[in-house]
Amino acid sequence: MLSIVRNAHLQATGGELPDGGWTIRYPELDRSWSFDFDDHREMTRRLPRLAALHWERPEAHGR
């Protein structure tokens, strides 16, 4: 997703983004979201639709 900004800037200006020209601010998550997103069982329990999309792809878990 972040490459969209870089690519748009590069295409518009022909140059790289200036150092410190952007920052990423992540909102603080509720503590209940502090779990292992690679845990298939927990992902399926918490986010069943997203887990179904992710875990159905063989490349998602190294096959």
mmCIF file as Biopython writes it, N, C-alpha, C and O atoms, coordinates in Angstrom:
data_model
#
loop_
_atom_site.group_PDB
_atom_site.id
_atom_site.type_symbol
_atom_site.label_atom_id
_atom_site.label_alt_id
_atom_site.label_comp_id
_atom_site.label_asym_id
_atom_site.label_entity_id
_atom_site.label_seq_id
_atom_site.pdbx_PDB_ins_code
_atom_site.Cartn_x
_atom_site.Cartn_y
_atom_site.Cartn_z
_atom_site.occupancy
_atom_site.B_iso_or_equiv
_atom_site.auth_seq_id
_atom_site.auth_asym_id
_atom_site.pdbx_PDB_model_num
ATOM 1   N N  . MET A ? 1  ? 0.808   -1.183  0.000   1.0 0.0 1  A 1 
ATOM 2   C CA . MET A ? 1  ? 0.000   0.000   0.000   1.0 0.0 1  A 1 
ATOM 3   C C  . MET A ? 1  ? 0.865   1.266   0.000   1.0 0.0 1  A 1 
ATOM 4   O O  . MET A ? 1  ? 0.562   2.248   -0.679  1.0 0.0 1  A 1 
ATOM 5   N N  . LEU A ? 2  ? 1.938   1.213   0.774   1.0 0.0 2  A 1 
ATOM 6   C CA . LEU A ? 2  ? 2.784   2.403   0.858   1.0 0.0 2  A 1 
ATOM 7   C C  . LEU A ? 2  ? 3.507   2.698   -0.448  1.0 0.0 2  A 1 
ATOM 8   O O  . LEU A ? 2  ? 3.876   3.842   -0.715  1.0 0.0 2  A 1 
ATOM 9   N N  . SER A ? 3  ? 3.707   1.677   -1.252  1.0 0.0 3  A 1 
ATOM 10  C CA . SER A ? 3  ? 4.398   1.912   -2.516  1.0 0.0 3  A 1 
ATOM 11  C C  . SER A ? 3  ? 3.559   2.771   -3.466  1.0 0.0 3  A 1 
ATOM 12  O O  . SER A ? 3  ? 4.107   3.367   -4.393  1.0 0.0 3  A 1 
ATOM 13  N N  . ILE A ? 4  ? 2.267   2.844   -3.258  1.0 0.0 4  A 1 
ATOM 14  C CA . ILE A ? 4  ? 1.403   3.684   -4.095  1.0 0.0 4  A 1 
ATOM 15  C C  . ILE A ? 4  ? 1.831   5.137   -3.988  1.0 0.0 4  A 1 
ATOM 16  O O  . ILE A ? 4  ? 1.928   5.839   -4.995  1.0 0.0 4  A 1 
ATOM 17  N N  . VAL A ? 5  ? 2.089   5.591   -2.758  1.0 0.0 5  A 1 
ATOM 18  C CA . VAL A ? 5  ? 2.517   6.978   -2.536  1.0 0.0 5  A 1 
ATOM 19  C C  . VAL A ? 5  ? 3.856   7.231   -3.213  1.0 0.0 5  A 1 
ATOM 20  O O  . VAL A ? 5  ? 4.032   8.223   -3.921  1.0 0.0 5  A 1 
ATOM 21  N N  . ARG A ? 6  ? 4.796   6.321   -2.985  1.0 0.0 6  A 1 
ATOM 22  C CA . ARG A ? 6  ? 6.124   6.479   -3.579  1.0 0.0 6  A 1 
ATOM 23  C C  . ARG A ? 6  ? 6.049   6.500   -5.097  1.0 0.0 6  A 1 
ATOM 24  O O  . ARG A ? 6  ? 6.644   7.365   -5.740  1.0 0.0 6  A 1 
ATOM 25  N N  . ASN A ? 7  ? 5.320   5.554   -5.669  1.0 0.0 7  A 1 
ATOM 26  C CA . ASN A ? 7  ? 5.206   5.470   -7.126  1.0 0.0 7  A 1 
ATOM 27  C C  . ASN A ? 7  ? 4.536   6.705   -7.716  1.0 0.0 7  A 1 
ATOM 28  O O  . ASN A ? 7  ? 4.958   7.196   -8.763  1.0 0.0 7  A 1 
ATOM 29  N N  . ALA A ? 8  ? 3.498   7.212   -7.056  1.0 0.0 8  A 1 
ATOM 30  C CA . ALA A ? 8  ? 2.816   8.412   -7.549  1.0 0.0 8  A 1 
ATOM 31  C C  . ALA A ? 8  ? 3.762   9.606   -7.514  1.0 0.0 8  A 1 
ATOM 32  O O  . ALA A ? 8  ? 3.811   10.395  -8.458  1.0 0.0 8  A 1 
ATOM 33  N N  . HIS A ? 9  ? 4.515   9.737   -6.419  1.0 0.0 9  A 1 
ATOM 34  C CA . HIS A ? 9  ? 5.468   10.847  -6.308  1.0 0.0 9  A 1 
ATOM 35  C C  . HIS A ? 9  ? 6.560   10.721  -7.364  1.0 0.0 9  A 1 
ATOM 36  O O  . HIS A ? 9  ? 6.920   11.701  -8.016  1.0 0.0 9  A 1 
ATOM 37  N N  . LEU A ? 10 ? 7.079   9.520   -7.526  1.0 0.0 10 A 1 
ATOM 38  C CA . LEU A ? 10 ? 8.125   9.277   -8.513  1.0 0.0 10 A 1 
ATOM 39  C C  . LEU A ? 10 ? 7.640   9.617   -9.919  1.0 0.0 10 A 1 
ATOM 40  O O  . LEU A ? 10 ? 8.361   10.242  -10.696 1.0 0.0 10 A 1 
ATOM 41  N N  . GLN A ? 11 ? 6.426   9.206   -10.240 1.0 0.0 11 A 1 
ATOM 42  C CA . GLN A ? 11 ? 5.876   9.483   -11.567 1.0 0.0 11 A 1 
ATOM 43  C C  . GLN A ? 11 ? 5.628   10.981  -11.765 1.0 0.0 11 A 1 
ATOM 44  O O  . GLN A ? 11 ? 5.867   11.511  -12.850 1.0 0.0 11 A 1 
ATOM 45  N N  . ALA A ? 12 ? 5.155   11.656  -10.729 1.0 0.0 12 A 1 
ATOM 46  C CA . ALA A ? 12 ? 4.831   13.082  -10.847 1.0 0.0 12 A 1 
ATOM 47  C C  . ALA A ? 12 ? 6.067   13.965  -10.865 1.0 0.0 12 A 1 
ATOM 48  O O  . ALA A ? 12 ? 6.098   14.981  -11.559 1.0 0.0 12 A 1 
ATOM 49  N N  . THR A ? 13 ? 7.096   13.579  -10.098 1.0 0.0 13 A 1 
ATOM 50  C CA . THR A ? 13 ? 8.253   14.465  -9.952  1.0 0.0 13 A 1 
ATOM 51  C C  . THR A ? 13 ? 9.524   13.927  -10.590 1.0 0.0 13 A 1 
ATOM 52  O O  . THR A ? 13 ? 10.453  14.685  -10.867 1.0 0.0 13 A 1 
ATOM 53  N N  . GLY A ? 14 ? 9.566   12.619  -10.823 1.0 0.0 14 A 1 
ATOM 54  C CA . GLY A ? 14 ? 10.779  12.011  -11.344 1.0 0.0 14 A 1 
ATOM 55  C C  . GLY A ? 14 ? 11.830  11.760  -10.278 1.0 0.0 14 A 1 
ATOM 56  O O  . GLY A ? 14 ? 12.930  11.298  -10.581 1.0 0.0 14 A 1 
ATOM 57  N N  . GLY A ? 15 ? 11.494  12.064  -9.023  1.0 0.0 15 A 1 
ATOM 58  C CA . GLY A ? 15 ? 12.461  11.879  -7.940  1.0 0.0 15 A 1 
ATOM 59  C C  . GLY A ? 15 ? 11.865  11.144  -6.761  1.0 0.0 15 A 1 
ATOM 60  O O  . GLY A ? 15 ? 10.651  10.983  -6.644  1.0 0.0 15 A 1 
ATOM 61  N N  . GLU A ? 16 ? 12.761  10.701  -5.885  1.0 0.0 16 A 1 
ATOM 62  C CA . GLU A ? 16 ? 12.339  10.000  -4.674  1.0 0.0 16 A 1 
ATOM 63  C C  . GLU A ? 16 ? 11.719  10.974  -3.673  1.0 0.0 16 A 1 
ATOM 64  O O  . GLU A ? 16 ? 11.913  12.187  -3.752  1.0 0.0 16 A 1 
ATOM 65  N N  . LEU A ? 17 ? 10.980  10.413  -2.745  1.0 0.0 17 A 1 
ATOM 66  C CA . LEU A ? 17 ? 10.436  11.216  -1.658  1.0 0.0 17 A 1 
ATOM 67  C C  . LEU A ? 17 ? 11.579  11.775  -0.821  1.0 0.0 17 A 1 
ATOM 68  O O  . LEU A ? 17 ? 12.587  11.099  -0.621  1.0 0.0 17 A 1 
ATOM 69  N N  . PRO A ? 18 ? 11.431  13.005  -0.330  1.0 0.0 18 A 1 
ATOM 70  C CA . PRO A ? 18 ? 12.490  13.561  0.511   1.0 0.0 18 A 1 
ATOM 71  C C  . PRO A ? 18 ? 12.567  12.811  1.837   1.0 0.0 18 A 1 
ATOM 72  O O  . PRO A ? 18 ? 11.562  12.295  2.326   1.0 0.0 18 A 1 
ATOM 73  N N  . ASP A ? 19 ? 13.776  12.755  2.419   1.0 0.0 19 A 1 
ATOM 74  C CA . ASP A ? 19 ? 13.935  12.130  3.730   1.0 0.0 19 A 1 
ATOM 75  C C  . ASP A ? 19 ? 13.033  12.816  4.738   1.0 0.0 19 A 1 
ATOM 76  O O  . ASP A ? 19 ? 13.001  14.045  4.813   1.0 0.0 19 A 1 
ATOM 77  N N  . GLY A ? 20 ? 12.313  12.044  5.500   1.0 0.0 20 A 1 
ATOM 78  C CA . GLY A ? 20 ? 11.410  12.603  6.505   1.0 0.0 20 A 1 
ATOM 79  C C  . GLY A ? 20 ? 10.174  13.246  5.908   1.0 0.0 20 A 1 
ATOM 80  O O  . GLY A ? 20 ? 9.437   13.945  6.605   1.0 0.0 20 A 1 
ATOM 81  N N  . GLY A ? 21 ? 9.942   13.018  4.634   1.0 0.0 21 A 1 
ATOM 82  C CA . GLY A ? 21 ? 8.810   13.637  3.955   1.0 0.0 21 A 1 
ATOM 83  C C  . GLY A ? 21 ? 7.465   13.037  4.300   1.0 0.0 21 A 1 
ATOM 84  O O  . GLY A ? 21 ? 6.421   13.593  3.958   1.0 0.0 21 A 1 
ATOM 85  N N  . TRP A ? 22 ? 7.490   11.919  4.966   1.0 0.0 22 A 1 
ATOM 86  C CA . TRP A ? 22 ? 6.231   11.285  5.352   1.0 0.0 22 A 1 
ATOM 87  C C  . TRP A ? 22 ? 6.457   10.440  6.589   1.0 0.0 22 A 1 
ATOM 88  O O  . TRP A ? 22 ? 7.559   9.955   6.845   1.0 0.0 22 A 1 
ATOM 89  N N  . THR A ? 23 ? 5.420   10.281  7.323   1.0 0.0 23 A 1 
ATOM 90  C CA . THR A ? 23 ? 5.464   9.428   8.513   1.0 0.0 23 A 1 
ATOM 91  C C  . THR A ? 23 ? 4.227   8.550   8.526   1.0 0.0 23 A 1 
ATOM 92  O O  . THR A ? 23 ? 3.193   8.880   7.945   1.0 0.0 23 A 1 
ATOM 93  N N  . ILE A ? 24 ? 4.363   7.456   9.187   1.0 0.0 24 A 1 
ATOM 94  C CA . ILE A ? 24 ? 3.236   6.541   9.323   1.0 0.0 24 A 1 
ATOM 95  C C  . ILE A ? 24 ? 2.836   6.555   10.789  1.0 0.0 24 A 1 
ATOM 96  O O  . ILE A ? 24 ? 3.657   6.276   11.662  1.0 0.0 24 A 1 
ATOM 97  N N  . ARG A ? 25 ? 1.607   6.870   11.054  1.0 0.0 25 A 1 
ATOM 98  C CA . ARG A ? 25 ? 1.110   6.859   12.419  1.0 0.0 25 A 1 
ATOM 99  C C  . ARG A ? 25 ? 0.040   5.789   12.541  1.0 0.0 25 A 1 
ATOM 100 O O  . ARG A ? 25 ? -1.015  5.852   11.910  1.0 0.0 25 A 1 
ATOM 101 N N  . TYR A ? 26 ? 0.345   4.818   13.361  1.0 0.0 26 A 1 
ATOM 102 C CA . TYR A ? 26 ? -0.600  3.734   13.589  1.0 0.0 26 A 1 
ATOM 103 C C  . TYR A ? 26 ? -1.423  4.043   14.831  1.0 0.0 26 A 1 
ATOM 104 O O  . TYR A ? 26 ? -0.871  4.454   15.852  1.0 0.0 26 A 1 
ATOM 105 N N  . PRO A ? 27 ? -2.726  3.852   14.759  1.0 0.0 27 A 1 
ATOM 106 C CA . PRO A ? 27 ? -3.539  4.070   15.969  1.0 0.0 27 A 1 
ATOM 107 C C  . PRO A ? 27 ? -3.232  2.993   16.998  1.0 0.0 27 A 1 
ATOM 108 O O  . PRO A ? 27 ? -2.859  1.873   16.650  1.0 0.0 27 A 1 
ATOM 109 N N  . GLU A ? 28 ? -3.389  3.333   18.229  1.0 0.0 28 A 1 
ATOM 110 C CA . GLU A ? 28 ? -3.193  2.347   19.275  1.0 0.0 28 A 1 
ATOM 111 C C  . GLU A ? 28 ? -4.364  1.373   19.252  1.0 0.0 28 A 1 
ATOM 112 O O  . GLU A ? 28 ? -5.528  1.773   19.252  1.0 0.0 28 A 1 
ATOM 113 N N  . LEU A ? 29 ? -4.029  0.091   19.232  1.0 0.0 29 A 1 
ATOM 114 C CA . LEU A ? 29 ? -5.068  -0.931  19.170  1.0 0.0 29 A 1 
ATOM 115 C C  . LEU A ? 29 ? -5.540  -1.304  20.560  1.0 0.0 29 A 1 
ATOM 116 O O  . LEU A ? 29 ? -4.797  -1.237  21.539  1.0 0.0 29 A 1 
ATOM 117 N N  . ASP A ? 30 ? -6.780  -1.694  20.612  1.0 0.0 30 A 1 
ATOM 118 C CA . ASP A ? 30 ? -7.338  -2.225  21.843  1.0 0.0 30 A 1 
ATOM 119 C C  . ASP A ? 30 ? -6.534  -3.457  22.242  1.0 0.0 30 A 1 
ATOM 120 O O  . ASP A ? 30 ? -6.116  -4.224  21.375  1.0 0.0 30 A 1 
ATOM 121 N N  . ARG A ? 31 ? -6.313  -3.655  23.516  1.0 0.0 31 A 1 
ATOM 122 C CA . ARG A ? 31 ? -5.507  -4.790  23.994  1.0 0.0 31 A 1 
ATOM 123 C C  . ARG A ? 31 ? -6.068  -6.139  23.550  1.0 0.0 31 A 1 
ATOM 124 O O  . ARG A ? 31 ? -5.324  -7.114  23.452  1.0 0.0 31 A 1 
ATOM 125 N N  . SER A ? 32 ? -7.368  -6.204  23.282  1.0 0.0 32 A 1 
ATOM 126 C CA . SER A ? 32 ? -7.955  -7.474  22.865  1.0 0.0 32 A 1 
ATOM 127 C C  . SER A ? 32 ? -7.424  -7.917  21.494  1.0 0.0 32 A 1 
ATOM 128 O O  . SER A ? 32 ? -7.585  -9.078  21.117  1.0 0.0 32 A 1 
ATOM 129 N N  . TRP A ? 33 ? -6.791  -6.999  20.748  1.0 0.0 33 A 1 
ATOM 130 C CA . TRP A ? 33 ? -6.229  -7.334  19.443  1.0 0.0 33 A 1 
ATOM 131 C C  . TRP A ? 33 ? -4.780  -7.784  19.548  1.0 0.0 33 A 1 
ATOM 132 O O  . TRP A ? 33 ? -4.109  -7.949  18.529  1.0 0.0 33 A 1 
ATOM 133 N N  . SER A ? 34 ? -4.297  -7.981  20.746  1.0 0.0 34 A 1 
ATOM 134 C CA . SER A ? 34 ? -2.926  -8.430  20.943  1.0 0.0 34 A 1 
ATOM 135 C C  . SER A ? 34 ? -2.894  -9.964  20.926  1.0 0.0 34 A 1 
ATOM 136 O O  . SER A ? 34 ? -2.910  -10.606 21.976  1.0 0.0 34 A 1 
ATOM 137 N N  . PHE A ? 35 ? -2.848  -10.533 19.730  1.0 0.0 35 A 1 
ATOM 138 C CA . PHE A ? 35 ? -2.788  -11.986 19.579  1.0 0.0 35 A 1 
ATOM 139 C C  . PHE A ? 35 ? -1.929  -12.318 18.367  1.0 0.0 35 A 1 
ATOM 140 O O  . PHE A ? 35 ? -1.610  -11.436 17.570  1.0 0.0 35 A 1 
ATOM 141 N N  . ASP A ? 36 ? -1.560  -13.564 18.228  1.0 0.0 36 A 1 
ATOM 142 C CA . ASP A ? 36 ? -0.717  -14.016 17.133  1.0 0.0 36 A 1 
ATOM 143 C C  . ASP A ? 36 ? -1.553  -14.161 15.862  1.0 0.0 36 A 1 
ATOM 144 O O  . ASP A ? 36 ? -2.392  -15.056 15.758  1.0 0.0 36 A 1 
ATOM 145 N N  . PHE A ? 37 ? -1.316  -13.279 14.909  1.0 0.0 37 A 1 
ATOM 146 C CA . PHE A ? 37 ? -2.084  -13.304 13.670  1.0 0.0 37 A 1 
ATOM 147 C C  . PHE A ? 37 ? -1.725  -14.509 12.796  1.0 0.0 37 A 1 
ATOM 148 O O  . PHE A ? 37 ? -2.412  -14.783 11.812  1.0 0.0 37 A 1 
ATOM 149 N N  . ASP A ? 38 ? -0.664  -15.224 13.144  1.0 0.0 38 A 1 
ATOM 150 C CA . ASP A ? 38 ? -0.304  -16.445 12.417  1.0 0.0 38 A 1 
ATOM 151 C C  . ASP A ? 38 ? -0.934  -17.685 13.035  1.0 0.0 38 A 1 
ATOM 152 O O  . ASP A ? 38 ? -0.758  -18.793 12.528  1.0 0.0 38 A 1 
ATOM 153 N N  . ASP A ? 39 ? -1.660  -17.503 14.119  1.0 0.0 39 A 1 
ATOM 154 C CA . ASP A ? 39 ? -2.329  -18.620 14.791  1.0 0.0 39 A 1 
ATOM 155 C C  . ASP A ? 39 ? -3.641  -18.905 14.058  1.0 0.0 39 A 1 
ATOM 156 O O  . ASP A ? 39 ? -4.619  -18.170 14.198  1.0 0.0 39 A 1 
ATOM 157 N N  . HIS A ? 40 ? -3.642  -19.986 13.276  1.0 0.0 40 A 1 
ATOM 158 C CA . HIS A ? 40 ? -4.794  -20.322 12.428  1.0 0.0 40 A 1 
ATOM 159 C C  . HIS A ? 40 ? -6.089  -20.416 13.232  1.0 0.0 40 A 1 
ATOM 160 O O  . HIS A ? 40 ? -7.118  -19.887 12.813  1.0 0.0 40 A 1 
ATOM 161 N N  . ARG A ? 41 ? -6.043  -21.075 14.364  1.0 0.0 41 A 1 
ATOM 162 C CA . ARG A ? 41 ? -7.245  -21.268 15.178  1.0 0.0 41 A 1 
ATOM 163 C C  . ARG A ? 41 ? -7.789  -19.930 15.701  1.0 0.0 41 A 1 
ATOM 164 O O  . ARG A ? 41 ? -8.993  -19.677 15.654  1.0 0.0 41 A 1 
ATOM 165 N N  . GLU A ? 42 ? -6.881  -19.078 16.200  1.0 0.0 42 A 1 
ATOM 166 C CA . GLU A ? 42 ? -7.301  -17.783 16.743  1.0 0.0 42 A 1 
ATOM 167 C C  . GLU A ? 42 ? -7.826  -16.866 15.638  1.0 0.0 42 A 1 
ATOM 168 O O  . GLU A ? 42 ? -8.820  -16.165 15.828  1.0 0.0 42 A 1 
ATOM 169 N N  . MET A ? 43 ? -7.159  -16.873 14.490  1.0 0.0 43 A 1 
ATOM 170 C CA . MET A ? 43 ? -7.629  -16.059 13.362  1.0 0.0 43 A 1 
ATOM 171 C C  . MET A ? 43 ? -9.018  -16.513 12.907  1.0 0.0 43 A 1 
ATOM 172 O O  . MET A ? 43 ? -9.882  -15.683 12.628  1.0 0.0 43 A 1 
ATOM 173 N N  . THR A ? 44 ? -9.227  -17.809 12.833  1.0 0.0 44 A 1 
ATOM 174 C CA . THR A ? 44 ? -10.517 -18.338 12.407  1.0 0.0 44 A 1 
ATOM 175 C C  . THR A ? 44 ? -11.608 -17.960 13.397  1.0 0.0 44 A 1 
ATOM 176 O O  . THR A ? 44 ? -12.738 -17.677 13.000  1.0 0.0 44 A 1 
ATOM 177 N N  . ARG A ? 45 ? -11.278 -17.955 14.674  1.0 0.0 45 A 1 
ATOM 178 C CA . ARG A ? 45 ? -12.250 -17.594 15.695  1.0 0.0 45 A 1 
ATOM 179 C C  . ARG A ? 45 ? -12.583 -16.095 15.646  1.0 0.0 45 A 1 
ATOM 180 O O  . ARG A ? 45 ? -13.752 -15.715 15.704  1.0 0.0 45 A 1 
ATOM 181 N N  . ARG A ? 46 ? -11.560 -15.256 15.539  1.0 0.0 46 A 1 
ATOM 182 C CA . ARG A ? 46 ? -11.762 -13.811 15.607  1.0 0.0 46 A 1 
ATOM 183 C C  . ARG A ? 46 ? -12.189 -13.181 14.278  1.0 0.0 46 A 1 
ATOM 184 O O  . ARG A ? 46 ? -13.034 -12.286 14.248  1.0 0.0 46 A 1 
ATOM 185 N N  . LEU A ? 47 ? -11.602 -13.655 13.195  1.0 0.0 47 A 1 
ATOM 186 C CA . LEU A ? 47 ? -11.837 -13.053 11.876  1.0 0.0 47 A 1 
ATOM 187 C C  . LEU A ? 47 ? -12.103 -14.148 10.849  1.0 0.0 47 A 1 
ATOM 188 O O  . LEU A ? 47 ? -11.275 -14.387 9.970   1.0 0.0 47 A 1 
ATOM 189 N N  . PRO A ? 48 ? -13.244 -14.811 10.952  1.0 0.0 48 A 1 
ATOM 190 C CA . PRO A ? 48 ? -13.498 -15.989 10.115  1.0 0.0 48 A 1 
ATOM 191 C C  . PRO A ? 48 ? -13.450 -15.720 8.609   1.0 0.0 48 A 1 
ATOM 192 O O  . PRO A ? 48 ? -12.915 -16.534 7.856   1.0 0.0 48 A 1 
ATOM 193 N N  . ARG A ? 49 ? -13.994 -14.611 8.170   1.0 0.0 49 A 1 
ATOM 194 C CA . ARG A ? 49 ? -14.006 -14.351 6.725   1.0 0.0 49 A 1 
ATOM 195 C C  . ARG A ? 49 ? -12.607 -14.051 6.197   1.0 0.0 49 A 1 
ATOM 196 O O  . ARG A ? 49 ? -12.223 -14.534 5.132   1.0 0.0 49 A 1 
ATOM 197 N N  . LEU A ? 50 ? -11.851 -13.256 6.941   1.0 0.0 50 A 1 
ATOM 198 C CA . LEU A ? 50 ? -10.483 -12.955 6.540   1.0 0.0 50 A 1 
ATOM 199 C C  . LEU A ? 50 ? -9.627  -14.214 6.591   1.0 0.0 50 A 1 
ATOM 200 O O  . LEU A ? 50 ? -8.824  -14.454 5.690   1.0 0.0 50 A 1 
ATOM 201 N N  . ALA A ? 51 ? -9.790  -15.010 7.627   1.0 0.0 51 A 1 
ATOM 202 C CA . ALA A ? 51 ? -9.038  -16.260 7.747   1.0 0.0 51 A 1 
ATOM 203 C C  . ALA A ? 51 ? -9.356  -17.196 6.586   1.0 0.0 51 A 1 
ATOM 204 O O  . ALA A ? 51 ? -8.461  -17.854 6.056   1.0 0.0 51 A 1 
ATOM 205 N N  . ALA A ? 52 ? -10.602 -17.257 6.197   1.0 0.0 52 A 1 
ATOM 206 C CA . ALA A ? 52 ? -10.979 -18.126 5.077   1.0 0.0 52 A 1 
ATOM 207 C C  . ALA A ? 52 ? -10.276 -17.684 3.795   1.0 0.0 52 A 1 
ATOM 208 O O  . ALA A ? 52 ? -9.813  -18.523 3.022   1.0 0.0 52 A 1 
ATOM 209 N N  . LEU A ? 53 ? -10.193 -16.389 3.568   1.0 0.0 53 A 1 
ATOM 210 C CA . LEU A ? 53 ? -9.498  -15.895 2.372   1.0 0.0 53 A 1 
ATOM 211 C C  . LEU A ? 53 ? -8.012  -16.198 2.437   1.0 0.0 53 A 1 
ATOM 212 O O  . LEU A ? 53 ? -7.411  -16.596 1.439   1.0 0.0 53 A 1 
ATOM 213 N N  . HIS A ? 54 ? -7.422  -16.013 3.598   1.0 0.0 54 A 1 
ATOM 214 C CA . HIS A ? 54 ? -5.979  -16.199 3.750   1.0 0.0 54 A 1 
ATOM 215 C C  . HIS A ? 54 ? -5.580  -17.667 3.771   1.0 0.0 54 A 1 
ATOM 216 O O  . HIS A ? 54 ? -4.675  -18.072 3.041   1.0 0.0 54 A 1 
ATOM 217 N N  . TRP A ? 55 ? -6.228  -18.451 4.578   1.0 0.0 55 A 1 
ATOM 218 C CA . TRP A ? 55 ? -5.793  -19.831 4.788   1.0 0.0 55 A 1 
ATOM 219 C C  . TRP A ? 55 ? -6.184  -20.763 3.643   1.0 0.0 55 A 1 
ATOM 220 O O  . TRP A ? 55 ? -5.657  -21.873 3.556   1.0 0.0 55 A 1 
ATOM 221 N N  . GLU A ? 56 ? -7.090  -20.343 2.769   1.0 0.0 56 A 1 
ATOM 222 C CA . GLU A ? 56 ? -7.453  -21.195 1.643   1.0 0.0 56 A 1 
ATOM 223 C C  . GLU A ? 56 ? -6.375  -21.171 0.552   1.0 0.0 56 A 1 
ATOM 224 O O  . GLU A ? 56 ? -6.311  -22.081 -0.274  1.0 0.0 56 A 1 
ATOM 225 N N  . ARG A ? 57 ? -5.527  -20.132 0.547   1.0 0.0 57 A 1 
ATOM 226 C CA . ARG A ? 57 ? -4.462  -20.046 -0.455  1.0 0.0 57 A 1 
ATOM 227 C C  . ARG A ? 57 ? -3.276  -20.873 0.017   1.0 0.0 57 A 1 
ATOM 228 O O  . ARG A ? 57 ? -2.743  -20.601 1.093   1.0 0.0 57 A 1 
ATOM 229 N N  . PRO A ? 58 ? -2.841  -21.869 -0.741  1.0 0.0 58 A 1 
ATOM 230 C CA . PRO A ? 58 ? -1.705  -22.716 -0.323  1.0 0.0 58 A 1 
ATOM 231 C C  . PRO A ? 58 ? -0.446  -21.906 -0.056  1.0 0.0 58 A 1 
ATOM 232 O O  . PRO A ? 58 ? 0.296   -22.225 0.873   1.0 0.0 58 A 1 
ATOM 233 N N  . GLU A ? 59 ? -0.181  -20.854 -0.853  1.0 0.0 59 A 1 
ATOM 234 C CA . GLU A ? 59 ? 1.036   -20.067 -0.661  1.0 0.0 59 A 1 
ATOM 235 C C  . GLU A ? 59 ? 1.003   -19.276 0.653   1.0 0.0 59 A 1 
ATOM 236 O O  . GLU A ? 59 ? 2.042   -18.806 1.118   1.0 0.0 59 A 1 
ATOM 237 N N  . ALA A ? 60 ? -0.169  -19.131 1.244   1.0 0.0 60 A 1 
ATOM 238 C CA . ALA A ? 60 ? -0.287  -18.371 2.489   1.0 0.0 60 A 1 
ATOM 239 C C  . ALA A ? 60 ? 0.395   -19.090 3.638   1.0 0.0 60 A 1 
ATOM 240 O O  . ALA A ? 60 ? 0.787   -18.452 4.615   1.0 0.0 60 A 1 
ATOM 241 N N  . HIS A ? 61 ? 0.543   -20.391 3.543   1.0 0.0 61 A 1 
ATOM 242 C CA . HIS A ? 61 ? 1.206   -21.099 4.632   1.0 0.0 61 A 1 
ATOM 243 C C  . HIS A ? 61 ? 2.272   -22.059 4.114   1.0 0.0 61 A 1 
ATOM 244 O O  . HIS A ? 61 ? 2.432   -23.172 4.614   1.0 0.0 61 A 1 
ATOM 245 N N  . GLY A ? 62 ? 2.990   -21.597 3.103   1.0 0.0 62 A 1 
ATOM 246 C CA . GLY A ? 62 ? 4.192   -22.268 2.675   1.0 0.0 62 A 1 
ATOM 247 C C  . GLY A ? 62 ? 4.055   -23.557 1.885   1.0 0.0 62 A 1 
ATOM 248 O O  . GLY A ? 62 ? 5.000   -24.344 1.841   1.0 0.0 62 A 1 
ATOM 249 N N  . ARG A ? 63 ? 2.935   -23.795 1.272   1.0 0.0 63 A 1 
ATOM 250 C CA . ARG A ? 63 ? 2.796   -25.014 0.467   1.0 0.0 63 A 1 
ATOM 251 C C  . ARG A ? 63 ? 2.975   -24.704 -0.990  1.0 0.0 63 A 1 
ATOM 252 O O  . ARG A ? 63 ? 2.893   -25.603 -1.828  1.0 0.0 63 A 1 
#
